[in-house]
Amino acid sequence: MLSFAFAVKLVFAVLLSLVFTHFYTNRLTADTFKFFDDSKIMFSVLHEHPSWFLRMLTGIDDKAPYLLPYYDEMHNWYNKAVIFNDYRFQIRLNAFLRFFSLGHYYVHAVIYCFLSFIGLTALLKLFILHLPQFKRALYAGTYFLPSVLFWGSGLLKDSLIFFATGLSLYCLHRFIHDRKFRSLICFVIFLLFLMLIKFHNFILLVPLYAAFAFSSFIKRYYIAIFGIITIVYYLALLKMNVVLPGYGLMELLSKKQAEFVDLAQDYRAQSAIPINILEDSEWSAVRNTPQALSHVFLRPYVWEAKNPFILMAAIENVLLIVLTLLSIFSFSRRNFTITALMLLSFIYTLSLFEMIGLVTPVMGAIVRYKIQALPFFFFFLACLSDKNLLQQRFPFLKKLT
């Protein structure tokens, strides 16, 4: 089953490259090519000035004037990042991989695909540990959701996010149960990796990991622990501008939305949708939350599909709605148990979906960004479902579950 899942992911990794080769042909804007292409410029320095290359690769004294011409030649080195420039991290990572790939794109794609597979497998192990009765369903929901396959298998940062998220959570779980220092070190390493590759996901997961650890040690009052830690954490972020002016949570989100809107207008995004302006206030976020969640949970609608990719995303949304209804209709209060992993999955899904919906005015971007939470969302739906009741009310699901 694992071999089959990896083989399918490899097929989609190739499919991703073919789509951006033959349909979206601008390599300067295609994420799957632009960091790979910039890494070629960095790697070329190795043959002429090995010490210069090491400075560019490691970031140690990498602002020397003689390196500026190489940075200027790249197209993604000077991106606007809020705190961490993850573009540079990806360029450096691809430059390092060139030692093994000899410059072949598909070697990089296979490595990224395998890293994504490792992360998803780590998540699957945790999911099955908590819900062994849904092993088959969790296998399908973790690996084979269409958008997860397409965007989470190729040479994209999404594959690295799955890798870092899955292994950081898995190592945290191992540390809680075996109390070995090695597990703690691995957890910190993968969490820092996530911080470098996608700072927004890191910000969302930090309080949830803390609550997960506390609740696992205490083994009671799960809702209270997650609620208190999450609320205190976000209140601190909202007031961050008192300590660091310009870095309050709402200030950062409003600036990010403005950048997204400008970018969508500059590139005339075909799947752009109207979005309420997010102001620098907590009330603005509360007021815009219904629209944000509806955009992420429901858009694109089937009738909004203007190309096959939007159509597939719309069909996937219908599938998720059907799965949600199945979970609701098979819910049994008698057999329902609240767990730390279930709360982590629910809050992570909800917070990531809201953040995406608040700042993203393009349906194509929404479809891609939300894939990080879809395996967690599927697990949460499985937690709500009673298997016996589900099979009793929907007999056709017996073989699937």
Beta strands, then each sheet from edge to edge (+ up, - down):
end
